[in-house]
Amino acid sequence: MSFRLPQSLESMPTSEQALNVFNAEVLAEKAASLGRAGKLLAERIAALGACVDAAARETLVQDIADAAHHLMIQRELCGLHGHRAVIEEYRLPGEVVARIGAR
């Protein structure tokens, strides 16, 4: 007597197909995370131009440096190396660049 799998199980993805689906989801999440980090940095930089209070500006500069640092790390996770691109693309002020990674 032979055994035949139900049709629903015959179409189950192979382990290679499942891995490809998983890798595609990981890449999509990396891209989405990179986009969110860039958007957050751009929003904080825009807020810096409107800030007039010295104490609030000091806090905002550190927040921008933190956001830039997070974006740089996310870029590295996506295989994009070199921080100069972030500094130039977002036109980071020197006071922000000096604080990136500092706490």
C-alpha positions as CSV (number, residue, x, y, z in Angstrom):
1,M,0.0,0.0,0.0
2,S,1.4,3.4,-0.9
3,F,0.9,6.6,1.0
4,R,0.0,9.8,-0.8
5,L,0.2,13.2,0.8
6,P,-2.9,15.4,0.8
7,Q,-2.8,18.0,-2.0
8,S,-2.6,20.8,0.6
9,L,0.7,19.4,1.9
10,E,2.1,18.7,-1.6
11,S,2.2,22.4,-2.3
12,M,4.0,23.3,0.9
13,P,7.1,25.5,0.3
14,T,10.5,23.8,0.4
15,S,12.9,25.0,3.0
16,E,14.7,27.0,0.4
17,Q,11.5,28.8,-0.7
18,A,10.7,29.5,2.9
19,L,14.1,30.9,3.5
20,N,13.7,33.1,0.4
21,V,10.4,34.5,1.7
22,F,12.0,35.1,5.1
23,N,15.0,36.9,3.6
24,A,12.6,39.1,1.5
25,E,10.7,40.1,4.7
26,V,14.0,40.9,6.5
27,L,15.1,43.1,3.6
28,A,11.8,44.8,3.5
29,E,12.0,45.6,7.2
30,K,15.5,46.9,6.8
31,A,14.4,49.2,4.1
32,A,11.4,50.4,6.1
33,S,13.5,51.0,9.1
34,L,16.1,52.9,7.1
35,G,13.3,55.1,5.7
36,R,11.9,55.8,9.2
37,A,15.3,56.7,10.5
38,G,15.9,59.1,7.6
39,K,12.4,60.7,8.0
40,L,13.0,61.2,11.8
41,L,16.4,62.8,11.2
42,A,14.9,65.2,8.5
43,E,12.0,66.2,10.8
44,R,14.4,67.0,13.7
45,I,16.7,69.0,11.4
46,A,13.7,71.0,10.2
47,A,12.7,71.7,13.8
48,L,16.2,73.0,14.5
49,G,15.7,75.9,12.1
50,A,12.6,77.0,14.0
51,C,14.1,76.7,17.5
52,V,14.9,80.0,19.2
53,D,15.3,78.9,22.8
54,A,19.0,78.2,23.6
55,A,18.3,75.4,26.1
56,A,15.8,73.7,23.8
57,R,18.3,74.1,20.9
58,E,20.9,72.3,23.0
59,T,18.6,69.4,23.6
60,L,17.5,69.3,19.9
61,V,21.1,69.3,18.7
62,Q,21.8,66.2,20.8
63,D,18.5,64.6,19.6
64,I,19.6,65.3,16.0
65,A,23.0,63.7,16.7
66,D,21.3,60.7,18.1
67,A,19.0,60.4,15.1
68,A,22.0,60.7,12.7
69,H,23.9,58.0,14.6
70,H,20.9,55.7,14.5
71,L,20.6,56.3,10.7
72,M,24.3,55.6,10.2
73,I,24.0,52.3,12.1
74,Q,20.9,51.3,10.1
75,R,22.7,52.1,6.9
76,E,25.6,49.9,7.9
77,L,23.1,47.1,8.6
78,C,21.8,47.5,5.1
79,G,25.3,47.3,3.7
80,L,25.7,51.0,3.0
81,H,29.0,52.1,4.4
82,G,30.5,55.6,4.8
83,H,29.0,58.3,7.0
84,R,29.9,61.1,4.7
85,A,26.8,60.5,2.6
86,V,24.5,61.1,5.6
87,I,26.4,64.2,6.7
88,E,26.2,65.7,3.2
89,E,22.7,64.6,2.2
90,Y,21.1,65.9,5.4
91,R,23.5,68.9,5.6
92,L,24.3,68.2,9.2
93,P,25.7,71.2,11.1
94,G,29.1,70.9,12.5
95,E,27.8,71.1,16.1
96,V,25.7,68.0,15.3
97,V,28.5,66.1,13.6
98,A,30.7,66.8,16.7
99,R,28.2,65.0,18.9
100,I,27.4,62.0,16.8
101,G,27.9,58.9,19.0
102,A,28.6,61.0,22.1
103,R,26.5,60.9,25.2
